[in-house]
């Protein structure tokens, strides 16, 4: 069925199974959902999204469980049936749906997929899981990837990098993330906005270590947020909100946000300085540049927005010199798995070395654009040392005029260079920051 062309009465479990089959082939869940949600009935969209994100979050465990239940794997052409079985197992374990309804609906979805032959298989396997659940889950305890619902390669990297913290970090990454907000302090104080939320019946609490961060007690549609369209508030994780303060801009400075999309940190810098800095936002992806335009338009804030490759700067933006540069570089995104659980399927160990090379290229290419005495903030949403402190250490060794400006803070973990937040700490995602001065 063509993308976005689901039948009016499409079975939401069948739709989710098709999308998860495509996810297993390497397509991003966010892209898949963005392309397909428009063709679904509005009442079905929350369920499809919850099923897709939930199965992706627990995929390593669900797939191992399915391996225990099946004598031989399904054929590649039946990825949708495999996904449907994973959906059934996920619902039985993690959703508040009556078990008999889970079995009946999942069996019915096989017929919606035009594969009635699979109905008996699905019925038998799901009922077997109900009978043998305790023993099956005990068996999975012996398989670390299944037990912690993370790829084996990533578990090994995290255990080596964070021997005292990896288990808590992995546990936090398996939880559903909170919805975090950034209050636009140039328009309203955090306390005043909290009062607006309270008047609207929305519970929220402040995020520690941030001046403008709030966490909602329950996620909700942004359209419900008071003043969202007027730019009073934006959706942004608390860890991401630390970047603007760490960059320490001053009025009148030229700032470069070199990997800017979707523009959250760009907007925060402009809010914090109330427009008293000149910000140039650059991104290589033309489609994602549109998100920057949309976000800044909603906030009513100006910036110079350019398409460009931070690894090979060209054009007028690359001919300027800046007092502050933000490099939120492409990375493994292992610190934001709780928000993007499909990373567990899409990311491979072999992806890390090319990312490390690209990050080094961006650092080296951006350095000449920084004025003497200027400050560069290197940022990732990775938990891996080779992308973080090791990357910055190598850069400092290459550049004789570069030196670290240490981050003195009560959040996160001090590294040999820079500072790392692990997922779930102070209700934040996993981020790494390092500040580098040009002598």
N, C-alpha and C positions, 0 to 999 in steps of 0.2 A: 504494500500500500504506500503511495507517495507520501512524503513527509507532510505533516499537518493536515492530512486528508482522512482522519478517522471518521468512521460512520457516526451518525448522531447518537446512537445508542451503544457506542463501543464499550466493551467490557474493560474496566480500568485495569484489572489484573492482566488481561491479555496485552493491553497497551504497554504496561510496565514490563512485561516479559519481553516484548519485542525490543524495547529500548535497552533493557539490560543485555540482551543478546548482542546489540550493536556496541554497547559499552565494552563487552568482553573482547570485541574486535579492535578496540583502541579509540573509540570516539568518546569525547568528553561528555560527562553527564550534564553539565550546565548548558553546553551547546545543544545536546539532544533535547533537553526539556524546553529550552527557549524556542526551538524549531517546531516542537510538537504540541505544546500546551494550547496553542490557539485553536487547534482542531478538535479539542475535547470539550465536553459539556463542563461548564464552570463548577458544577457540584462534584465532578470527578477529579478535578485537577489536584486538590490537596492530597487525595488518597494516592494518586499515581506518583506524585512527588515524594510522599512519605515512604512508599514502597521502594522506589528506586534508590533513595538515599539510605534507607535502612538496610537493604540488601547489600549495597556497596560497602556500607560501614562494617558489616559482619561477613563479607564475602569469603575471606580466608577460612573462617570457621565453618560457614555454611557449606562451602565446597568440600572441605575435609569430611564433614558429616555426610554429605551426599555420597562421597566415595565409600564410606562404611556401609551405606544402605544399598548401593547398586553393585551388582556382580561385574558389570562391564559398563564403560562410559557410553554416553549417547554419541551419535555421529555429529559431525560439525554442522550439518544442515539443520540439526535439531537444537541449536543453541537456545531457541525460544522455549523449548520444553525444559531444558536444563534450568533456564532462568525461572521458569514457572515453578519447578520443584524447589529452587532456592527461595522463591517468594513464599511458598507454602511453609517451608521450615522456618523462615524468618517470622511469619505471622504467628505460628504456634509458639514460638519462644518469646517474642518481644512485643506483640500487639495484644490489646485487650479485645480480642474477638473470640467468640465461642469456638472451640475446636471443631465442632461438627460443621459450623458455618465456613471455617477456613477450608476444610476438606471439600465441601460441596462447591464453594465458589472457585477454588483452584481447579477442580476437575472440570467445572463448567467453562473455565477460561481456555482449557485445551480444545474444547469444541469450537469456541470463538476463534481460535487460531487455525481452524480447519484441520485439526489433527486429532480426530476422535479416537484414534488408536492409542493415544497416550493417556486417555482418561483412566483406564484400568491401572496402568503403571503408577500414575500419580496417586490414585486412591490407595493402592496397596502400600506404597512407600511412606506416605504421610501417616497412615494408620499404624504401620510398623514403628515409625518414630514415636508415636504416642505411647505404644506399649513398652518400648525399650529405651525411652529417653534417658533414664538415669544411667544405665550402663553405657550407652553411646557417648554421653557427655563425659563420663569418667574416662573412657578410652581417649577422648580428645585431649585430656589433661596431659597426656604423654607427648603431645605434638605442640611445641611452643608456638608455631605460626597459627595453629587453630585455637590454642588456648587464649592467646592474646589478640587474635584477629588482626595480625599484621604480617606482611610478607617476611619470610625468614631472613632475607638479606638485610632488610631494614631493622629488624629486631637485633641482629648481630651488631650492626653499626651503632645503634642506640645503646646497647649494653656496654660496648667498648668506650663510647664517648661519655656516657653518663651513668657510671656503675652504681651510684647511690640513688639515682633519680629516674632511671629509665622506666621502671614498672609503674610509677605514679604518672609519668608522662604518657605512656601507652594507654593507661586506663582513662586519662582525661581525653585522649584523642579518640577514644571509642564512645564518648558521650556526645549527646546532641549539644551544639554550642548555644550559648546565650545570645540574645539579640542586644548588641551594644550600640549606643548612640554617642555622637559628639555634638554637644551644644555649641551653637555659634555665639561665642562670648562677645562678639562685636555688636550683637543685637539684643541678647538677653543673658542674664546670669543663670548659672546652673540651678541655683535655688529657685529662681522665679520660674524657670521652665519646669522644674519638678512640681511646683504648685499647679501649673497648667495641666500636667499629666494627672495629678491627683484629682483635679476638678473633672477630668475626663474619665475618671475611674481606672486609670492605668498605673500600676505599681512599678516603681523604679528605685534603684539605689545607686549611690556614687561608686565609681571605679577608683580604687586606691591608686595613688601615684599619678593621677591625671587631674588636670584642672577643669576639664570639660566633659569627662566621660560619665555615662550612665549605663546601667544594665537593667533591662526590663524584666519584670518577674515572669512575663509570658511573651513570646514572640507574637507579632501582629503585623498586619499590612501597614505599610508606611502611610497609606492614605488616611489612616486613623490618627496618626500623630499630629498633635496641634502644631500648626505653623510649618509643616514639612515643606509644602509647596512655596512658602514664603522664605525659605532658607534659614529658619530658626534652628534646625537640627538636621544632622546627616547620620546615616548608618555607617559606623566604623568601629572596629575592634579597639579595645583599650590599648593593646600593645602597639598598634599602628599609630595611635595618637601620641605616642612618645616622640615620634620623629621630629615634629615641628620644634619642640622645645630643645631637643638635642642639637638641632642645627643652629640655634642661637642667632637668629637674624637680627639685624639692626635696621632702623628706618633708612630708606634711601638706597639700600643695597640691591645689587643685581643677583637674583637667585636662579639657578638652573635645576629643574627637576627632570633628570635625563631619561628616566624610564617611568613615565608619569601615569599612564592609564591604570585604572579608570579615573584618577584625579582626586582621590580622597586626601592624600597628603598635600597636594597642590592647594586644594580648597582650604585645608586647615592652616597652612602657612599664610594665606591671604587673610583669613579670618583673624588669626592671631595678631597680624601686623596691621589690621584694619585698612588694607590696601596701600600701606606706606612702603611697600617694596615692589620691585619690578620682577615678576616671575615669568620665566620662559619654561613651558612644559613641552617635553618632547617624547614621542613614542614611535616605535617602528611600525605599529599596526594601525592602518588608516581607520579600520572599523572601530577599534578601541579608542581612537582619538575622539570619535563622536561622543563617547561617554564623558570625556573631559569637558567638551563643549556643553553637554546637557547639565552636568553637575555644576559647573561654574555659572551657567545661565540661571539655574534655580537659586544659587546663592547670591546672584547679582554682583559677581566679582570678576574683574578683568585679568587676563593673562595673555601672553603671547604663546600660541599653541602651534607647534610645528611637527610635521612628520619627519622622522630621521632615525638613523641607526646610531645608538650611543657608542657602539664598538668602532664605528668609522664615521666620526662627525664630519658633516659637509653642509655647506649652505650658510646663510647669514647667521643663524643661531650659533654655529660653530666658530664664527669669526669674532664673537664677543668674548669678553672676559668677565668672570663672575666672582663675587666675594663669598658666595655660598653655593655648594653643589650637593644635591641629594641623589645618591645612586641606590635606588631600590632595585637591585639587579635581578634578572631571571635566575631562578633557583629551583631546587627540588620540591619546594613547598611542603616539606615534611613537618613543618610547624603548624600547618593549617589543615591537617587531615580531618579534624573534627568538622570543619566547614566544607571540605571537599573530599569526602571519603573515597571517591573514585580514584584518587591518587594511589590508593593501595593496588589498583589494577593497572593504572596507566604508567606509573613510574617503575623503572627497572634499575638495577645496580649499574648497568652499562650506561645509563643516562648521566651519571654523576661526573665522570671525567670530562665529557664535552661541556657540561655546564661550568665546571671549574675553569676550563680554558676560556670560555666566553666571558666569565666574570673578570678574569685577569685582563682580557682585552679591553673591556669597558673601563676598568680602573685606569689602565695605562692611557687610554684615549681621552678620558675626561680630565686627567691630571693637568695637561697643558692649558686647559680652559679656566683653571683656578688661579686667581691672582695671588701673588706673594702675600702672606699674612692671612689668606683665606682659609676656610674650613670646609672639608668634604665629609659628608656623613654616608658611610657604607652600611647598607641595610639588606637583610634577607629575611624570608620567613622559613628558613631552614634550621634544622637541629644538628646538622653535620659539620664537624670542625673543618673539614677540607674546604667547605664553602664559606666558612666564617673566619674564626681567628687564624687558621693556617693560611687562608687566602690573604688576609691583611698583613700577616707577618711577612709573607713572601714579597708583597708590594713594598713594605717598608724597607726591606733589604735591597730591592731594586732601585728605589728612589732615594737618593742621598738627601734631598731637601724635604722629605716627608717625615713627620713625627706624630706619634699618637698624642691626642689630647684625652687623657683618661676620663671615663664616665664615673663620677662619684654619685651613687644612687643607692636607694634601699630596695629597689626591685631587682629581680633576676639574679644571675650568677656572674661574678667577675671571672673573666677568662684572661689568659696571658695578654691578649689584646682585645679590647671591647667587652661587651656584656651580653649575656644570653638570657632570654625568658623562655621557660619551658611551658608547654600547653597546660592550661588550667590554673597556672599561678596568678593570683590576684584577678582571676576570671579573664585572663588574657590568652590570646593565641601565642604560639611560639615564634619569637622574633630575635634576631641578632642585630646589634648596632655597634659600630666602631667609628670614632671621630679621628680624622687625619688632618693635621695642619700643614700648610706649606710655609716653610721657614722664610 
